[in-house]
Amino acid sequence: MVTARTATIINDVEHVEVDAVLGSRWLMQPDAFQSLTGWTLKPEGLCRGDVCAPIYHRDKVLADGLIDLQEAAPIIGLSVVTDPDRGVAALTASAPARAQEMISLQAPDFTLSNLAGEPVSLHDFNRRKVLLLAWSSW
């Protein structure tokens, strides 16, 4: 029996710590998957509001009541890359969805700390033009 351990999922705006069973698959609790993606596991499939994505191969997506992140993500239109050995996964919108976002020129909302340590969100600027500068040492 493999036990759950703390793992990190990086999405578009944050790093999320989850308990996951890692090995040849990346398995996580349905409530953690819902919190991360907004999609709920129901008998009819993965659902968000009135929209449900059917799960045709349940044994690939589910194991002992846990959701396989790598198998479930494409069903709901997300792309995922996992490294079970290091306990890290990256989860983002699919290429077609990302392309549509680029065409619309709408940046996703996010919150970061300013130099004083206070949180600032993109939506705080309420339709004003914003210049974003990003820098990283890596």
Secondary structure by P-SEA (a helix, b strand, c coil): cccccbbbbbcccbbbbbbccccccccccaaaaaaaccccccccccccccbbbbbcccccccccccccaaaaaaaacccccccccccbbbbbccaaaaaaaaaacccccccccccccbbbbcccccccbbbbbbbbcc
